Amino acid sequence: MRISMFIARRIAFNRFSSFSKFIINIAMIATAFSVAVMILATAMINGFQEKISEKIFSFWGHMHITQYQANAGPLTEQIPFTADPVLEANIRALPDVTAINDFATKSVIIKKDRETEGMIFKGIDRDNKLPFITEGRNINFPDSGYAPEIIVSANTAALLQLKLNDAVVVYFVRGDGLPPRARKLTICGIYKTGIEEYDKAYLIGDIDLIRRLNDWEAKEIGGYEVYLKDYREIDSARSAIGEMMSDELNIRSMEEVYPNIFDWLGLQNKNEAIILVIMTIVAVINMVTAILILILERTNMVGILKALGMRNSSIQNVFIFQAGYIVLAGIFIGNVLGIGLALLQQYTGFFKLPEESYYMTVAPIAIQWWKVLMINGLTLGICLAILTIPSLLIQRIMPVKAIQFK
């Protein structure tokens, strides 16, 4: 084993120019490129999933608790129910829950001068934090009555040519053929999530205004928004909350409310797997080609070693060790390149994206170090395992012919 490693090291670090050195460099670069692409791909896909999930959950929470409604969609006006302080306290006590807020929605038409736009008015309470406000402030909730203020999206502001402190007329749609009720409200803030389904559809205001227009009682709400520490705990939290609720209430995760967005995010996992497989195949093919060329170039050496009594397995180990040096060097360079570019993008955002297609203007990065280690380990393991196949060619080399080979 020591002899095989010694010979492999002398060949791999041979300073003299040779064709094998050129092949080694090509194989090393190909391995480095494959590893770098895999690291960048996983970091960007993880970044997409985390960033878009964060945008969705920051607007709507992770789960909704509402009165049961058949075929309820994300824009459906809710059936009111009385807020339950005991239920709220029990939900807040769960270790995975960070907040629970009241909400209600109502169909509206917003009008500025001659421009009108149909939207959904989302009513919130004073406990609801809005991290996505880009201009202005949150609503100032009074101790009594309702706040005559709204927060509109940057998309709506641009469409209707609105700005902070503008007054707009909002018509609240009523059923049963009744005429809409108009309210003059002032824009106190502008938000932007980057998700078209939100930015085009919603404006945000005081839930007490919806209560007054719908003739609800003071404690009636449309539903609860539940926020979690980790979105991956949705299933367990949902199960725990479901045991606390009455049969009249229904709990849904955002994956059920907006399945199209989460289906799109789920497809990214398949894209990630495809990229990893393709890049691994590229690395393996390059290494197999390199080892075959190295064996053919060193046929004379193989013949001499066999004539001196070295076993086939020991000679095979020479080339396996040499391939190991190449793969390790390629993995190291690939890590430096891949992680370096990922960190550069994370801190500078030099790579831009069309927001209308990707919900964000900058490609997000989220490096998961366990995936980096997995890429390194699998690349090394698969390459060395596959390389045992071409090394079997050594067994077919005859010493007499090999020594004469030039």
C-alpha positions in Angstrom: 0.0 0.0 0.0 2.8 2.4 0.9 4.6 1.6 -2.4 1.4 2.2 -4.4 0.9 5.5 -2.6 4.5 6.6 -3.1 4.4 5.9 -6.9 1.0 7.6 -7.2 2.3 10.7 -5.5 5.4 10.9 -7.6 3.3 10.6 -10.8 0.7 13.1 -9.7 3.2 15.7 -8.6 5.7 15.2 -11.3 7.2 18.6 -12.3 8.2 17.5 -15.7 5.9 18.4 -18.6 4.0 15.4 -19.9 0.8 14.6 -21.7 -0.5 13.0 -18.4 0.1 16.2 -16.6 -2.1 18.0 -19.1 -4.8 15.3 -18.7 -4.6 15.6 -14.9 -5.1 19.3 -15.1 -8.2 18.9 -17.4 -9.7 16.3 -15.1 -9.0 18.5 -12.1 -10.7 21.5 -13.7 -13.7 19.4 -14.8 -14.1 18.1 -11.2 -13.8 21.6 -9.8 -16.3 22.9 -12.2 -18.8 20.2 -11.4 -18.4 20.7 -7.6 -18.7 24.5 -8.0 -21.9 24.2 -10.1 -23.4 21.8 -7.6 -22.7 24.0 -4.6 -24.0 27.1 -6.4 -27.1 25.3 -7.6 -28.1 24.0 -4.1 -27.3 27.4 -2.5 -29.5 29.3 -5.1 -32.4 26.8 -5.0 -32.4 26.8 -1.1 -32.3 30.6 -1.3 -35.3 30.7 -3.6 -37.3 28.4 -1.4 -36.5 30.2 1.8 -37.0 33.7 0.4 -40.3 33.0 -1.3 -41.6 31.0 1.7 -40.5 33.9 3.9 -42.4 36.4 1.7 -45.6 34.3 1.8 -45.5 33.6 5.5 -44.7 37.2 6.5 -47.9 38.4 4.7 -50.3 35.6 5.7 -48.7 33.6 8.5 -48.1 29.9 8.3 -51.6 28.7 8.9 -55.2 30.1 8.9 -58.0 29.2 11.4 -61.4 30.1 10.0 -65.0 28.9 10.2 -65.4 25.9 7.9 -66.4 26.9 4.4 -66.8 24.6 1.4 -64.5 25.4 -1.5 -62.9 28.3 0.4 -60.1 30.0 -1.5 -57.5 32.6 -0.5 -59.8 35.5 -1.5 -63.0 34.2 0.1 -64.7 36.4 2.6 -64.9 34.6 5.9 -67.9 33.6 8.0 -67.4 35.5 11.3 -66.9 33.8 14.7 -66.2 35.1 18.2 -62.5 35.3 19.1 -61.6 32.8 21.8 -59.0 34.1 24.3 -58.5 30.6 25.8 -57.8 29.1 22.3 -55.4 31.9 21.6 -53.5 31.4 24.8 -53.2 27.7 24.2 -51.9 28.2 20.7 -49.4 30.8 21.9 -48.2 28.3 24.5 -47.1 25.9 21.8 -43.2 25.9 21.5 -43.3 26.3 17.7 -45.7 29.3 17.6 -44.4 32.8 17.6 -47.6 34.8 17.1 -51.3 34.6 16.5 -53.2 37.5 15.0 -56.8 38.3 14.1 -57.8 39.1 10.4 -60.7 39.4 8.1 -61.1 40.2 4.4 -63.6 42.0 2.2 -64.0 42.7 -1.5 -63.5 46.4 -2.4 -63.1 48.8 -5.2 -60.4 51.5 -4.8 -60.9 54.7 -6.7 -58.5 57.6 -7.3 -59.8 60.3 -9.7 -61.1 58.3 -12.7 -59.0 55.2 -12.1 -60.5 52.2 -10.3 -59.2 48.8 -9.3 -60.9 45.8 -7.7 -59.0 44.4 -4.7 -59.3 42.6 -1.4 -59.3 44.6 1.8 -57.3 42.7 4.5 -58.3 43.9 8.0 -55.6 43.5 10.7 -55.3 44.4 14.4 -52.7 46.4 16.3 -50.6 43.2 17.1 -50.0 42.5 13.4 -46.4 43.4 12.4 -45.8 44.2 8.7 -42.1 43.7 7.9 -42.7 44.2 4.2 -43.6 48.0 4.4 -41.1 49.9 2.2 -42.4 53.4 2.6 -44.4 55.2 5.3 -45.5 53.4 8.5 -48.0 50.9 9.9 -51.5 51.9 10.8 -52.1 54.0 13.9 -54.9 52.1 15.6 -57.2 54.3 17.8 -58.6 53.2 21.2 -62.1 53.4 19.8 -63.7 53.4 16.4 -61.5 52.5 13.4 -58.4 53.9 11.8 -59.2 55.7 8.5 -55.8 54.6 7.0 -54.7 51.9 4.6 -51.5 50.4 3.3 -51.3 49.8 -0.5 -48.8 47.8 -2.5 -46.2 49.6 -4.7 -47.9 47.9 -7.6 -51.2 49.5 -6.8 -49.6 52.9 -6.1 -47.9 52.9 -9.5 -51.1 51.7 -11.3 -53.3 54.4 -9.7 -50.6 57.0 -9.3 -50.8 57.1 -5.5 -48.4 58.3 -3.0 -48.1 58.6 0.8 -50.8 60.7 2.5 -53.1 60.6 -0.6 -56.8 60.2 0.2 -58.6 57.6 -1.8 -62.2 56.4 -1.9 -62.7 52.7 -1.1 -66.0 51.1 -2.0 -66.8 48.0 0.1 -68.9 45.5 -1.8 -72.0 44.1 -0.2 -74.0 41.1 -1.3 -77.7 40.7 -2.0 -77.7 43.4 -4.6 -77.0 46.2 -2.1 -75.0 49.2 -3.2 -71.4 49.3 -2.0 -70.4 51.5 1.0 -67.8 54.1 0.4 -65.1 55.3 2.8 -62.5 57.9 2.3 -59.2 56.5 3.6 -55.6 57.9 3.7 -52.6 56.0 2.5 -50.1 55.8 5.5 -47.8 53.2 4.0 -46.7 51.3 0.9 -45.7 47.7 0.9 -44.0 45.3 -1.5 -43.7 41.6 -1.2 -42.6 40.9 -4.8 -45.3 38.2 -5.0 -47.7 39.3 -7.7 -50.7 37.3 -6.2 -50.4 39.6 -3.1 -49.3 42.9 -4.5 -52.0 43.1 -7.1 -54.8 41.8 -4.9 -54.5 43.2 -1.4 -54.7 46.5 0.5 -54.4 46.5 4.3 -56.5 48.3 6.8 -58.1 48.2 10.2 -60.2 45.1 11.0 -62.6 47.3 13.0 -63.7 48.9 9.7 -64.7 45.5 8.4 -66.6 44.8 11.7 -68.5 48.1 11.3 -69.4 47.6 7.6 -70.4 43.9 8.2 -72.3 44.7 11.3 -70.2 42.3 13.3 -69.9 42.2 17.1 -66.8 43.8 18.7 -65.0 40.5 19.3 -66.0 38.8 16.0 -63.2 38.0 13.5 -62.7 36.4 10.1 -60.0 34.1 11.3 -56.6 33.7 12.9 -53.1 33.9 11.3 -50.7 31.6 13.1 -46.9 32.3 12.8 -44.3 29.6 13.5 -40.6 29.6 14.2 -39.9 27.1 11.5 -42.1 26.4 8.5 -41.0 22.8 8.5 -42.9 22.3 11.7 -46.3 23.1 10.0 -47.6 19.6 10.1 -46.8 19.0 13.8 -48.2 22.4 14.8 -51.3 21.9 12.8 -52.0 18.6 14.4 -51.5 20.1 17.9 -53.7 23.1 17.1 -56.4 20.9 15.5 -56.9 19.1 18.8 -57.6 22.4 20.6 -60.2 23.7 18.2 -64.0 23.2 18.1 -65.5 21.2 15.2 -66.9 24.4 13.6 -63.4 25.7 12.9 -61.0 24.7 10.1 -57.2 25.0 10.0 -55.3 25.3 6.7 -51.7 25.7 5.9 -50.5 28.2 3.3 -49.5 25.3 1.1 -53.2 24.5 0.9 -54.2 28.1 0.4 -51.6 28.8 -2.4 -50.8 25.4 -3.8 -49.6 26.8 -7.1 -46.7 28.7 -5.5 -45.6 25.8 -3.3 -45.9 23.3 -6.2 -43.5 25.6 -8.1 -41.2 25.6 -5.1 -41.4 21.8 -4.9 -40.3 21.5 -8.5 -37.0 23.2 -7.5 -36.1 20.1 -5.5 -36.4 18.1 -8.7 -34.3 20.6 -10.6 -31.7 20.4 -7.8 -31.5 16.6 -8.1 -31.2 16.8 -11.9 -28.3 19.3 -11.7 -26.5 17.2 -9.0 -26.9 14.0 -11.1 -25.7 15.7 -14.3 -22.7 17.3 -12.7 -21.7 14.1 -11.0 -21.9 12.2 -14.3 -19.7 14.9 -15.9 -17.1 14.5 -13.1 -17.2 10.7 -13.4 -16.8 10.7 -17.2 -13.9 13.0 -17.0 -12.2 11.0 -14.3 -12.8 7.7 -16.2 -11.3 9.2 -19.3 -8.3 10.6 -17.4 -7.5 7.3 -15.7 -7.7 5.4 -18.9 -5.3 7.8 -20.6 -3.0 7.6 -17.6 -3.0 3.8 -17.7 -2.2 3.8 -21.4 0.5 6.3 -21.1 2.1 4.3 -18.2 1.8 0.9 -19.8 5.5 0.6 -19.9 5.8 1.3 -16.2 3.0 -1.2 -15.5 4.9 -3.9 -17.3 8.1 -3.2 -15.4 6.3 -3.2 -12.1 4.7 -6.5 -13.0 8.0 -8.0 -14.0 9.4 -6.9 -10.6 6.7 -8.9 -8.9 4.2 -6.2 -8.0 0.7 -7.6 -7.8 -2.2 -6.3 -10.0 -4.1 -5.0 -7.0 -1.1 -2.9 -5.9 -0.7 -1.5 -9.4 -4.4 -0.7 -9.6 -4.0 1.1 -6.3 -1.4 3.4 -7.8 -3.9 4.7 -10.3 -6.7 4.8 -7.7 -4.6 6.9 -5.4 -3.5 9.1 -8.3 -7.2 9.6 -9.2 -7.9 10.4 -5.5 -5.3 13.2 -5.6 -7.0 14.6 -8.7 -10.5 14.4 -7.2 -9.5 15.9 -3.9 -7.7 18.8 -5.6 -10.7 19.3 -7.9 -13.1 19.2 -4.9 -10.9 21.8 -3.0 -10.8 24.2 -6.0 -14.5 23.6 -6.6 -15.3 24.5 -3.0 -13.3 27.7 -3.1 -14.9 28.7 -6.4 -18.5 27.6 -5.5 -18.6 28.9 -2.0 -16.7 32.1 -3.0 -19.2 32.9 -5.7 -22.1 32.1 -3.5 -20.8 34.4 -0.7 -20.1 37.1 -3.3 -23.7 36.9 -4.5 -25.0 36.8 -1.0 -23.2 40.0 0.1 -23.2 42.0 -3.2 -26.3 40.7 -5.1 -24.5 41.2 -8.5 -26.7 38.7 -10.2 -30.1 40.2 -10.9 -33.5 38.6 -11.7 -36.7 39.7 -13.4 -39.1 40.2 -10.4 -42.2 39.5 -12.4 -41.0 35.9 -13.1 -39.1 35.1 -9.9 -40.8 37.2 -7.2 -37.5 39.0 -6.4 -34.9 41.2 -8.0 -31.7 39.5 -6.8 -30.9 35.8 -6.9 -31.0 34.7 -3.2 -28.3 32.5 -1.6 -28.7 30.1 1.3 -25.7 27.9 1.9 -26.6 24.7 3.8 -23.2 23.4 4.9 -24.4 19.8 5.3 -25.3 19.8 1.6 -21.8 21.1 0.8 -20.3 18.3 2.8 -22.7 15.8 1.1 -21.6 17.0 -2.3 -17.9 16.7 -1.4 -18.3 13.2 0.1 -20.5 11.8 -2.7 -18.3 13.2 -5.4 -15.2 11.7 -3.9 -16.9 8.4 -3.1 -18.7 7.9 -6.5 -15.6 8.9 -8.5 -13.3 6.5 -6.6 -15.8 3.7 -6.8 -16.4 4.1 -10.5 -12.6 4.3 -11.2 -12.1 0.8 -10.0 -13.6 -0.4 -13.2 -11.1 1.1 -15.7 -8.3 0.2 -13.4 -9.2 -3.5 -14.0 -7.6 -2.9 -17.5 -4.2 -3.4 -15.7 -5.0 -7.1 -15.3 -5.0 -7.5 -19.0 -1.6 -6.0 -19.6 1.2 -8.5 -20.3 4.6 -7.6 -18.8 6.6 -8.7 -21.9 4.5 -6.7 -24.4 4.1 -3.8 -21.9 7.9 -3.3 -21.5 8.3 -3.1 -25.2 5.4 -0.7 -25.5 6.3 2.8 -26.6 
